[in-house]
């Protein structure tokens, strides 16, 4: 079955260092490797997938605004911005397309401050704690959105 949709994966601060940054927590896979795997899944489904990474909050807000007219779903790992960026939260709320929050680690089993996500309430859902498979699960869900009323 070919799914005609466009998905954007946005990665926030420090995720460009995956594979070398705290591999005991985040694994040894690089961001490029994760993106390659997601590309294969999207291609097999006939979906277009694009990737964006920034260490800067405003750039992530700008990218969310930019994608609002031509993207069907966003998969977002906001990194540390998850816990305090009301600007990213407001951008998610403003764009009115489904955003799936992902985290490589189980944020609820780590430092107390990581348990709070200011973006979760405006996201379609959250997947955390499964390493790079968190992204795969988010993509698999995103690919079902065309069949759901109002993309939810």
Secondary structure in CASP SS format (residue, H / E / C, confidence):
PFRMAT SS
TARGET T0000
AUTHOR 0000-0000-0000
METHOD secondary structure of the structure
MODEL  1
X C 1.00
X C 1.00
X C 1.00
X C 1.00
X C 1.00
X E 1.00
X E 1.00
X E 1.00
X E 1.00
X E 1.00
X E 1.00
X C 1.00
X C 1.00
X C 1.00
X H 1.00
X H 1.00
X H 1.00
X C 1.00
X C 1.00
X C 1.00
X C 1.00
X C 1.00
X H 1.00
X H 1.00
X H 1.00
X H 1.00
X C 1.00
X C 1.00
X C 1.00
X C 1.00
X H 1.00
X H 1.00
X H 1.00
X H 1.00
X H 1.00
X H 1.00
X H 1.00
X H 1.00
X H 1.00
X H 1.00
X H 1.00
X H 1.00
X H 1.00
X H 1.00
X H 1.00
X C 1.00
X C 1.00
X E 1.00
X E 1.00
X E 1.00
X E 1.00
X E 1.00
X E 1.00
X C 1.00
X C 1.00
X C 1.00
X H 1.00
X H 1.00
X H 1.00
X H 1.00
X H 1.00
X H 1.00
X H 1.00
X H 1.00
X H 1.00
X H 1.00
X H 1.00
X C 1.00
X C 1.00
X C 1.00
X C 1.00
X C 1.00
X E 1.00
X E 1.00
X E 1.00
X E 1.00
X E 1.00
X C 1.00
X H 1.00
X H 1.00
X H 1.00
X H 1.00
X H 1.00
X C 1.00
X C 1.00
X H 1.00
X H 1.00
X H 1.00
X H 1.00
X H 1.00
X H 1.00
X H 1.00
X H 1.00
X H 1.00
X H 1.00
X C 1.00
X C 1.00
X E 1.00
X E 1.00
X E 1.00
X E 1.00
X E 1.00
X E 1.00
X C 1.00
X C 1.00
X C 1.00
X H 1.00
X H 1.00
X H 1.00
X C 1.00
X C 1.00
X H 1.00
X H 1.00
X H 1.00
X H 1.00
X C 1.00
X C 1.00
X C 1.00
X C 1.00
X H 1.00
X H 1.00
X H 1.00
X C 1.00
X C 1.00
X E 1.00
X E 1.00
X E 1.00
X E 1.00
X C 1.00
X C 1.00
X C 1.00
X C 1.00
X H 1.00
X H 1.00
X H 1.00
X H 1.00
X H 1.00
X H 1.00
X H 1.00
X H 1.00
X H 1.00
X H 1.00
X C 1.00
X C 1.00
X H 1.00
X H 1.00
X H 1.00
X C 1.00
X H 1.00
X H 1.00
X H 1.00
X C 1.00
END
